[in-house]
Amino acid sequence: MTWFKTFSLVIRSNVTSLCECFENPERVLNQLVIDMEEELERVRASVAGVLADEIQLGRQVDKARADAEQWHQRAADGLKRHDETAAKAALEQKVLADQRAETLQKEYAKHQEETAKLRRATRDLEHKIRAARHKRTLLVARLARVESSRNINQVLKRADDTSALAQFHRLEERVERAEAMEEAYDRLDDRDPKAQELERQFEEQEQHERLQKEFDELKRRVEG
């Protein structure tokens, strides 16, 4: 599907041009969504043109069948007039019209299959763009928290993808990795929340045991 390749190339060029101004992730993600939506409109126009060709081809099939029916009627009328020559000539035209209708019908069936594929692909693309639109707010928040502008810019430059949709997924994976690394450094610095809580519980237990021990000792002395 040529127009899908065109879509990918256009989006890729737009991503490249936006790399230099990625100091504002929200602006870039919004622009990516706008680019996808604009390209989607061009894709829809292309698919509409293919669908229009299908409609015209279907009308040609109907016309060829109508011509065949008309020549058949003329042949019958010729026989009613006892004009066999005219009837045979009309039947020849009917046969030609039938052949034309059969050929057109085969082309029409193939065209319908291709059009159906294009329409399914277009709907799938629309669904992915809607999902990307819903995700952009969440991605902006996560990017702002775990990535600096310089790192994001480097991620975009290294990304060798062919579509803005794939770029969304790469950015999301990068954010998740950064969050994991942040937690890993916390643990290396003994800032693991679970470990700290466990250590606090042990300290409280030890303090309680010391207090109980001193209390028991004092109690024995007083009573003795």
C-alpha positions in Angstrom: 0.0 0.0 0.0 1.9 3.0 -1.3 0.0 5.6 0.7 1.0 3.9 3.9 4.7 4.2 3.0 4.1 7.8 2.2 2.5 8.3 5.6 5.5 6.8 7.3 8.0 8.9 5.4 6.1 12.1 6.1 5.8 11.4 9.8 9.5 10.4 10.0 10.6 13.7 8.3 8.4 15.6 10.8 9.9 13.8 13.8 13.4 14.6 12.5 12.5 18.3 12.1 11.1 18.4 15.6 14.2 16.9 17.3 15.9 20.2 17.6 13.1 21.8 19.5 12.3 19.0 21.9 12.9 21.1 25.0 9.1 21.2 25.3 7.9 17.5 25.3 4.2 18.6 25.4 4.6 20.8 22.3 6.4 18.0 20.4 3.9 15.3 21.3 1.0 17.6 20.3 2.7 18.3 17.0 3.2 14.6 16.4 -0.5 14.0 16.9 -1.4 16.9 14.6 1.0 15.5 12.0 -0.6 12.1 12.2 -4.1 13.6 12.0 -3.3 15.7 9.0 -1.7 12.7 7.2 -4.7 10.6 8.1 -6.9 13.1 6.3 -4.7 12.7 3.2 -4.9 8.9 3.6 -8.7 9.1 3.8 -8.8 11.2 0.7 -6.7 8.6 -1.1 -8.9 5.8 0.1 -12.0 7.8 -0.9 -10.6 8.0 -4.4 -10.1 4.3 -4.6 -13.6 3.8 -3.3 -14.9 6.2 -6.0 -13.1 4.1 -8.6 -14.9 1.0 -7.2 -18.3 2.7 -7.4 -17.7 3.7 -11.0 -16.5 0.2 -11.9 -19.7 -1.2 -10.3 -21.8 1.2 -12.4 -19.9 0.0 -15.6 -20.8 -3.6 -14.6 -24.4 -2.7 -14.2 -24.4 -0.8 -17.6 -22.8 -3.8 -19.4 -25.5 -6.1 -18.0 -28.2 -3.6 -18.9 -26.8 -3.4 -22.5 -26.8 -7.2 -22.7 -30.4 -7.3 -21.5 -31.3 -4.6 -24.0 -29.7 -6.5 -26.9 -31.5 -9.7 -25.8 -34.8 -7.9 -26.0 -33.9 -6.5 -29.4 -33.1 -10.0 -30.6 -36.5 -11.2 -29.4 -38.2 -8.3 -31.1 -36.4 -9.1 -34.3 -37.6 -12.7 -34.2 -41.1 -11.5 -33.5 -40.8 -9.4 -36.7 -39.4 -12.5 -38.5 -36.2 -10.6 -39.0 -33.6 -13.3 -38.3 -30.7 -11.2 -39.6 -31.5 -8.4 -37.1 -32.1 -10.9 -34.4 -28.7 -12.6 -34.9 -26.9 -9.2 -35.0 -28.6 -8.3 -31.8 -27.5 -11.6 -30.2 -23.9 -10.9 -31.3 -24.0 -7.6 -29.4 -25.6 -9.3 -26.4 -22.7 -11.8 -26.3 -20.2 -9.0 -26.5 -22.0 -7.2 -23.7 -22.1 -10.3 -21.6 -18.3 -10.8 -22.1 -17.7 -7.2 -21.2 -19.8 -7.5 -18.1 -18.0 -10.7 -17.0 -14.6 -9.1 -17.4 -15.7 -6.0 -15.6 -17.2 -8.1 -12.8 -13.9 -9.9 -12.2 -12.1 -6.6 -12.0 -14.8 -5.2 -9.8 -14.5 -8.2 -7.3 -10.7 -7.7 -7.1 -11.2 -3.9 -6.6 -13.7 -4.6 -3.8 -11.2 -6.8 -2.0 -8.4 -4.2 -2.2 -10.8 -1.5 -1.1 -11.9 -3.6 1.9 -8.3 -4.0 2.9 -7.6 -0.3 2.7 -10.7 0.6 4.7 -9.7 -1.9 7.4 -6.2 -0.5 7.5 -7.5 3.1 7.7 -9.8 2.2 10.6 -6.9 0.5 12.4 -4.8 3.6 11.8 -7.6 5.8 13.2 -7.8 3.7 16.3 -4.0 3.9 16.9 -4.0 7.7 16.5 -6.9 8.0 19.0 -4.9 5.9 21.4 -1.9 8.1 20.9 -4.0 11.2 21.5 -5.2 9.7 24.8 -1.7 8.8 25.9 0.1 12.1 25.2 -1.0 13.8 28.5 0.3 10.9 30.5 3.5 10.7 28.5 4.2 14.4 29.0 3.8 14.1 32.8 6.1 11.0 33.0 8.7 12.5 30.6 8.8 15.7 32.7 9.5 13.8 35.9 12.2 11.3 34.8 13.9 12.7 31.7 15.8 15.9 31.1 15.3 17.7 27.8 18.8 16.7 26.6 18.2 13.0 27.2 14.8 13.1 25.4 16.5 14.8 22.4 19.1 12.1 22.3 16.4 9.4 22.4 14.6 10.9 19.5 17.8 11.2 17.4 18.7 7.6 18.0 15.3 6.3 17.3 15.4 4.7 13.8 11.7 4.2 13.4 9.4 4.9 10.4 6.3 6.2 12.1 5.2 8.6 14.9 3.1 5.8 16.4 6.2 3.7 17.0 8.0 6.8 18.4 5.3 7.0 21.1 5.9 3.4 22.1 9.7 4.0 22.2 9.3 7.0 24.4 7.0 5.1 26.8 9.5 2.3 27.1 12.3 4.8 27.7 10.3 6.4 30.5 9.7 3.1 32.2 13.4 2.3 32.0 14.3 5.6 33.5 11.9 5.0 36.4 13.4 1.6 37.0 17.0 3.0 36.9 15.9 5.7 39.4 14.6 3.1 41.8 17.8 1.0 41.3 20.0 4.0 42.3 17.9 4.5 45.4 18.5 0.9 46.4 22.2 1.2 45.8 22.3 4.2 48.1 20.4 2.2 50.7 17.3 4.1 50.1 15.1 1.1 49.3 11.8 1.9 51.0 11.1 -1.7 51.8 14.6 -2.2 53.3 14.3 1.0 55.3 11.0 0.0 56.7 12.3 -3.5 57.6 15.3 -1.9 59.4 13.1 0.5 61.3 10.9 -2.5 62.5 14.1 -4.3 63.7 15.3 -1.2 65.5 11.9 -0.8 67.2 12.0 -4.5 68.3 15.5 -4.2 69.6 14.7 -1.1 71.6 11.6 -2.7 73.0 13.6 -5.7 74.1 16.3 -3.6 75.8 13.6 -1.6 77.6 11.9 -4.8 78.8 15.2 -6.2 79.9 16.1 -3.1 82.0 12.6 -3.0 83.4 12.8 -6.7 84.5 16.2 -6.0 86.0 15.0 -3.0 87.9 12.0 -4.9 89.1 14.1 -7.7 90.5 16.4 -5.3 92.4 13.4 -3.4 93.9 11.6 -6.5 94.9 14.8 -8.1 96.3 
